[in-house]
Amino acid sequence: MTRGILKILKQSKKYNIYLYSRHLNSTINGIIFIREDELPDAINQVDFIITCFSNHIETDNFINEFLLNIQSLRKTIVIDFTTSRIDCVEKFKKTVEIKGGYYIEAPFTGGKLGSNSGQLSIFLHIDEGVNYNKKELMELLKLISKKIYFFEKSTEPTKFKLIYNSWGAYLLYSIKLFNPLQYDFSPKSLEVANTIVCNDGWMSLVCNSKLEQINDQDFDDIHFRVEYMVKDLEYANFSVFHDEVKEINYLLQQYRDCLVTDSGKDYTVIGKYDNL
């Protein structure tokens, strides 16, 4: 998803982009790749830092190995797209502000397609005191999004994103339970049943989006890796549900079980049937 965001920003021709990444290489034209030892100098040249870490460990490493060792962020705006734990968001925000920067909490949804087309939905919190470069900040966010939702308090976007992903994970798991394909309909009736669940009723949005991929067993078309869904469920269980909701614990275990045989696959693998 990071690659899609970079593509949109580069195509706008409004920004000089410096990239430090342990996951991407120097094959992206028009983007200046920098080494870790070049990060402090790069900070002095930019108005915005965009972060999107895979997990809270990467966030902690960035804080401990980089942020805490620089002299000042010089009012730089740090836009954090990471879906993280609430305590990590609080730590990141505090560190950025201590170093003289502004922290913008902005987890998003939309997957690979939304990232590549500039159609993300962003869950945003901006402190009332952030006025420096605020217009430019909103212009940047609008370039990559179709909708921006504003939350009143810090950590609320993250809390909602964790609930949102957990809810979506449960809806997706429901396809495994109720998929008409496993209930011995005749071929013509199965087609009718699939048409109904994809177009009529509360389940239609998730079925229209994911049922065909599940029935085709096409789990190599990756929009969101199952590892990331496990990570988000673990964070939700820790930060929001506090390991007290048995349904979330059960759901988390179902997704963890997918990692045994289907690590690296799309998260729709939760709907996989061995007999399909």
C-alpha positions as CSV (number, residue, x, y, z in Angstrom):
1,M,0.0,0.0,0.0
2,T,2.9,2.3,0.7
3,R,4.0,2.0,-3.0
4,G,0.5,3.2,-4.1
5,I,0.7,6.3,-1.9
6,L,4.2,7.1,-3.2
7,K,2.9,6.8,-6.8
8,I,0.1,9.3,-6.2
9,L,2.3,11.8,-4.5
10,K,4.9,11.6,-7.2
11,Q,2.4,12.0,-10.0
12,S,1.1,15.2,-8.4
13,K,4.5,16.8,-9.1
14,K,4.1,18.9,-5.9
15,Y,6.7,17.2,-3.7
16,N,10.3,16.2,-3.6
17,I,10.1,12.7,-2.0
18,Y,12.9,11.2,0.1
19,L,12.4,7.6,1.0
20,Y,13.9,5.4,3.7
21,S,12.5,1.9,3.6
22,R,13.6,-1.6,4.6
23,H,11.0,-3.1,2.3
24,L,11.2,-1.1,-1.0
25,N,14.2,-0.7,-3.2
26,S,15.5,1.9,-5.6
27,T,13.3,1.0,-8.6
28,I,10.8,3.8,-8.1
29,N,11.6,6.6,-10.5
30,G,11.6,10.1,-9.3
31,I,12.1,9.2,-5.6
32,I,15.3,9.9,-3.7
33,F,16.3,6.9,-1.6
34,I,18.3,7.7,1.5
35,R,20.3,5.6,3.9
36,E,19.7,5.5,7.6
37,D,22.6,7.7,8.4
38,E,21.2,10.3,6.0
39,L,17.9,10.6,7.9
40,P,18.8,13.5,10.2
41,D,19.9,15.6,7.2
42,A,16.8,14.7,5.3
43,I,14.6,15.8,8.2
44,N,16.0,19.3,7.9
45,Q,14.8,19.5,4.3
46,V,11.2,18.3,4.5
47,D,7.9,19.7,5.7
48,F,6.3,16.3,6.2
49,I,7.4,12.9,7.4
50,I,5.0,10.0,6.5
51,T,5.3,6.8,8.5
52,C,3.6,3.5,7.9
53,F,5.1,0.7,10.0
54,S,4.3,-3.0,9.8
55,N,3.9,-3.3,13.5
56,H,4.6,-1.7,16.9
57,I,8.1,-3.1,17.1
58,E,9.1,-1.1,14.0
59,T,7.5,2.0,15.5
60,D,9.5,1.5,18.7
61,N,12.7,1.0,16.7
62,F,12.1,4.3,14.8
63,I,11.4,6.1,18.1
64,N,14.4,4.7,20.0
65,E,16.9,4.5,17.2
66,F,16.1,7.7,15.4
67,L,13.7,10.2,16.9
68,L,15.2,10.2,20.4
69,N,18.7,10.8,18.9
70,I,17.9,13.9,16.7
71,Q,18.2,17.4,18.1
72,S,14.9,18.8,16.8
73,L,12.1,18.1,14.3
74,R,11.8,21.9,13.6
75,K,8.0,21.9,13.4
76,T,8.0,19.0,10.9
77,I,4.6,17.4,10.6
78,V,4.7,13.6,11.2
79,I,1.8,11.8,9.5
80,D,1.4,8.4,10.9
81,F,-0.6,6.0,8.8
82,T,0.2,3.0,11.0
83,T,-2.5,0.8,12.5
84,S,-0.9,0.3,15.9
85,R,-1.6,-0.2,19.5
86,I,-3.1,2.7,21.4
87,D,-0.1,2.9,23.9
88,C,2.3,3.0,20.9
89,V,0.4,5.9,19.4
90,E,0.6,7.8,22.7
91,K,4.3,7.2,22.9
92,F,4.9,8.2,19.3
93,K,2.9,11.4,19.7
94,K,4.6,12.4,22.9
95,T,8.1,11.8,21.4
96,V,7.3,13.8,18.3
97,E,6.0,16.7,20.3
98,I,9.0,16.7,22.7
99,K,11.3,17.0,19.7
100,G,9.4,20.0,18.4
101,G,7.2,18.4,15.7
102,Y,3.5,17.8,15.2
103,Y,2.0,14.3,15.3
104,I,-0.9,13.5,13.0
105,E,-2.7,10.3,13.7
106,A,-4.1,9.0,10.4
107,P,-4.8,5.2,10.1
108,F,-6.6,4.4,6.9
109,T,-8.5,1.8,5.0
110,G,-9.0,1.0,1.4
111,G,-6.5,-1.7,0.7
112,K,-4.2,-2.0,-2.4
113,L,-6.9,-0.7,-4.8
114,G,-7.6,2.4,-2.7
115,S,-3.9,3.1,-2.3
116,N,-3.2,2.8,-6.0
117,S,-6.1,5.0,-7.1
118,G,-6.0,7.7,-4.4
119,Q,-9.3,6.4,-2.9
120,L,-8.3,5.7,0.7
121,S,-10.5,6.5,3.7
122,I,-8.5,8.2,6.4
123,F,-9.4,8.3,10.1
124,L,-7.9,11.5,11.3
125,H,-7.1,13.4,14.5
126,I,-5.4,16.8,14.4
127,D,-4.7,18.6,17.7
128,E,-6.4,22.0,17.9
129,G,-3.0,23.7,18.3
130,V,-1.7,22.4,14.9
131,N,-1.9,25.4,12.6
132,Y,1.5,25.3,11.0
133,N,1.3,24.0,7.4
134,K,-2.2,22.8,8.1
135,K,-3.6,23.8,4.7
136,E,-0.7,22.0,3.0
137,L,-1.3,19.0,5.2
138,M,-4.9,18.7,4.2
139,E,-4.0,19.1,0.5
140,L,-1.6,16.2,0.8
141,L,-4.2,13.9,2.5
142,K,-6.8,14.8,0.0
143,L,-4.5,13.7,-2.8
144,I,-4.5,10.1,-1.6
145,S,-8.0,9.8,-0.2
146,K,-11.7,9.8,-1.2
147,K,-12.9,10.6,2.3
148,I,-11.4,12.0,5.5
149,Y,-13.2,11.3,8.8
150,F,-12.3,13.6,11.7
151,F,-12.1,12.3,15.3
152,E,-12.3,14.6,18.2
153,K,-9.6,13.1,20.5
154,S,-6.2,11.6,20.2
155,T,-6.1,7.7,19.9
156,E,-9.7,7.6,18.8
157,P,-8.9,7.0,15.1
158,T,-6.7,4.1,16.2
159,K,-9.3,2.7,18.5
160,F,-11.9,2.9,15.8
161,K,-9.6,1.4,13.2
162,L,-9.0,-1.6,15.4
163,I,-12.7,-2.0,16.0
164,Y,-13.4,-1.5,12.3
165,N,-10.9,-4.2,11.3
166,S,-12.1,-6.6,13.9
167,W,-15.7,-6.2,12.7
168,G,-14.6,-6.7,9.2
169,A,-12.7,-9.8,10.1
170,Y,-15.8,-11.3,11.7
171,L,-17.9,-10.5,8.6
172,L,-15.3,-12.2,6.5
173,Y,-15.2,-15.2,8.8
174,S,-19.0,-15.5,8.4
175,I,-18.6,-16.3,4.7
176,K,-16.8,-19.5,5.8
177,L,-19.7,-20.4,8.0
178,F,-22.6,-19.6,5.7
179,N,-21.1,-19.8,2.2
180,P,-23.9,-21.4,0.0
181,L,-21.1,-23.3,-1.8
182,Q,-20.9,-25.8,1.1
183,Y,-24.6,-26.6,1.3
184,D,-25.1,-28.8,-1.7
185,F,-27.2,-26.5,-3.9
186,S,-27.7,-27.5,-7.5
187,P,-25.5,-25.5,-9.9
188,K,-28.3,-23.2,-11.1
189,S,-29.6,-22.7,-7.6
190,L,-26.1,-22.0,-6.3
191,E,-25.8,-19.2,-8.9
192,V,-29.1,-17.8,-7.7
193,A,-28.0,-18.0,-4.0
194,N,-24.7,-16.3,-4.8
195,T,-26.5,-13.5,-6.7
196,I,-28.8,-13.0,-3.7
197,V,-26.0,-12.8,-1.0
198,C,-23.9,-10.5,-3.2
199,N,-26.7,-8.1,-4.1
200,D,-29.5,-8.3,-1.5
201,G,-29.3,-8.0,2.3
202,W,-26.9,-7.0,5.0
203,M,-24.2,-9.4,3.9
204,S,-24.1,-8.1,0.3
205,L,-21.2,-5.7,0.6
206,V,-18.8,-8.2,2.0
207,C,-20.0,-11.0,-0.3
208,N,-19.9,-8.8,-3.4
209,S,-16.4,-7.9,-2.5
210,K,-14.9,-11.2,-1.4
211,L,-17.2,-14.2,-2.1
212,E,-15.9,-14.8,-5.7
213,Q,-12.2,-14.6,-4.5
214,I,-13.0,-17.2,-1.8
215,N,-14.9,-19.5,-4.1
216,D,-12.1,-19.3,-6.6
217,Q,-9.5,-20.0,-3.9
218,D,-7.5,-17.1,-5.2
219,F,-5.6,-16.2,-2.1
220,D,-2.5,-15.2,-3.9
221,D,-4.2,-12.0,-5.1
222,I,-3.1,-10.1,-2.0
223,H,-4.9,-7.0,-0.9
224,F,-4.1,-7.4,2.8
225,R,-1.9,-10.2,4.1
226,V,-3.4,-12.6,6.7
227,E,-0.4,-11.7,9.0
228,Y,-1.6,-8.1,9.1
229,M,-5.1,-9.2,10.1
230,V,-3.7,-11.3,12.9
231,K,-1.6,-8.3,14.0
232,D,-4.6,-6.0,14.0
233,L,-6.7,-8.5,15.9
234,E,-4.0,-8.9,18.5
235,Y,-3.7,-5.1,18.9
236,A,-7.5,-4.8,19.2
237,N,-7.6,-7.5,21.8
238,F,-4.9,-5.8,23.7
239,S,-5.9,-2.1,23.3
240,V,-9.7,-2.2,23.0
241,F,-11.1,-5.5,24.2
242,H,-8.5,-6.2,26.9
243,D,-8.6,-9.9,26.3
244,E,-12.1,-10.0,27.8
245,V,-14.3,-10.8,24.8
246,K,-14.4,-14.5,24.1
247,E,-15.7,-14.0,20.6
248,I,-12.6,-11.9,19.7
249,N,-10.3,-14.5,21.2
250,Y,-12.0,-17.2,19.2
251,L,-11.8,-15.2,16.0
252,L,-8.1,-14.4,16.6
253,Q,-7.4,-18.1,16.9
254,Q,-9.1,-18.8,13.6
255,Y,-6.9,-16.3,11.8
256,R,-3.8,-17.5,13.6
257,D,-4.6,-21.1,12.4
258,C,-4.4,-19.8,8.9
259,L,-0.8,-18.9,9.4
260,V,0.1,-22.6,9.9
261,T,-0.6,-23.5,6.2
262,D,-1.3,-20.2,4.5
263,S,1.3,-17.7,5.7
264,G,1.8,-14.9,3.2
265,K,-1.7,-15.3,1.6
266,D,-4.5,-12.7,1.4
267,Y,-6.6,-12.5,4.5
268,T,-9.6,-13.9,2.6
269,V,-7.9,-17.3,3.2
270,I,-10.0,-17.3,6.4
271,G,-12.9,-18.5,4.1
272,K,-10.9,-21.4,2.7
273,Y,-12.5,-24.8,2.6
274,D,-10.4,-27.9,2.3
275,N,-13.1,-29.6,0.2
276,L,-13.6,-26.8,-2.3
